[in-house]
């Protein structure tokens, strides 16, 4: 059994002990705290036995974890076991993961041990009532930026990036800056101000965060994807940090979203809620981003997409989202960077396929299937859907 990377981590509202997202102030920060910083779902461990490079954790009271989940083991002796591990298999009362090649000797661990769902590796750098600023614990290795969230509203929150911060509302070089977006980009939490829960999912690693928020009670299978963090490009482009969101709170709370604000489903011009920290030269700060789709050697043309089957399987053809800066015609620009988490579908999905936030495969080798809008287009074809990568062999890059 090979030891798998635990870089990309998946969380959702369906997991036991997960925080509740609702139309109340602070609920999004609770979700982000749990997924990025603290973890959740702690359980007491009865024993850990290592044999032949395989660790077996016994939890006699049962556990909420599944194959592909990343767990954090604490309180064990030998100390090398106190780390984050991707689960290879489970039973009702046990978890199995590989420690092959790590020099952990066969034997039974001792100590008062616990296991919990491991956070994605961020710190809460600054905080105040209804506000938080998050930074990757690995920021020094990839020029990590800071994600500032204002969750003081009921139905929406706002966020923006900063290159540096000295306090919760004190920072340098925001993107988008205040002149471009006075309060930042909007994220929809709930279509009504209430404590009624909303479905959510988070897919994250130490470089980037993907928030998927099913804000509408009427359309619970629809999700909106919000991304913050490093895009993928050469190490010579340290400013390729990406953020997206809606330009207004009313746009954020629309249902059946096609292209307004979060245009993942077709090529679009700048001015629709996507920013990078700087341009590729590092001179111009807070630049708008437009995007193109590419699949193999062809760029995506929405009107010619195929109709997906009524059931999901290996026939789905994901394509990459490549983003570029400057100009209103993305097809005339060379792509600058890739947003690695988001994949679009080369097929339109039929209206009968009412799925939201459903996993295809397992974390570490699969996708999260999401839908962005709820009705067929006038052509009777398009259901705007996308895939969020859960990582290939546990990692995005």
Steps between C-alpha positions, in 0.01 A plus 500: 500500500650832391488805724268752331539876487261681732536837331140551378228469764123481465237615750121525478187578697406131479788404729415438868595785735544743210409867563174645368487753218191719521365849442658630820805713566816300562382164365739501204795578727403201716516280190835644391647474851405133519625406154811716475629541856352271766354183350198330657345166590747391771474138622687310773729225373527162670818382330734550205691201367773530234590188303690483173467870427123503562336673799164380632309732733232340718208719614259270680228766531489543121611790282373737226793463258514347153756378250693796360439729800802664661522451877726643769631257760615652833629376836683193369840361590695457271483870419534440125140378493375842610439638154238529225418184305275414206280199577547203268209295633254482791274267692230599747757529779838537330705718266793379291774714344849446367819608677725316255847643454475737797711300744219426748573167666247222538324498837210633704490872578432623853351820636166681531428518130241685293421524131314783326434633153820685411479869397652618172803674649414868545523738794259767618741789481261774623144497633226732625124475541365360174838520325802278443824502300646163396853420384654170400743349748725440200478859375876552499552227240255632240460874561168431664251785518244571775127434465288760684136406570228733629216277621310762700197483267220247511445373144832594337863540598783677318863415447813638336870419490788693656872478443564574868301599809588642841144492638156371412418808286854626443688368199695585188422437134148351517350322199250611392592835650248739656473705183402192301271345763429712806425211738646208306337217306169354615436138598145370548435306822120478505213647300327594826619630836431202726665217691385242244805299390641513150709232330867580447828339404861612527791358301834645606872452534772724642501713184135557414142487624188401304169587669182343363188654653148378421331819615147449362238304689295479177792360300701299756695314232651817356839612622714804435881451483724757666878465477783673683869419479791414281436425137740267323774641283874533496674583825612813317143636534458544877203734454264239356264505797134479396171601663145514367155597618199713412511873440177570692302329775192478278695319228640259758149401609370427151394145418553323167822694455634489147781748451427785738785532748645149491527405136655156525279370221621700200780727394442853626656841510652669800272681741311197631646438842845347445831655613869420528737661751715655224577463134769261387772764517413580862462871419125551464310412816148358539429402139176363363503156344310353207512132408495234232428128501731244345450127457794318351588720198164668450341785688147450622211627289183494710256473212663182372527312828365147516209383712616301801343165586222480758737321736851615584794280418825471317354663188516846656766716337634774730700786358735746663429862578784727392492863604669802345519868587421818309246564228140418428567219250672211677532301178753754375734461799742228597403333830702613798405247768273208580247481784570132572198412713227586248415281203209563268305232315522466126142372509177671596327311782128419468252664734400157632841461662423682825831464679682746720832461681524131419836326501614296202766265633672572830707785638851459369386367163173650389275800445218687672207540259329839527227688317496873451152561357164334517315524170553407139602779267281617217677246278381222731854373553716667758516416864798695626702257707862462597736272689724588792808280506557311824855443387681239301685276745412750771637814341413771248854565380 
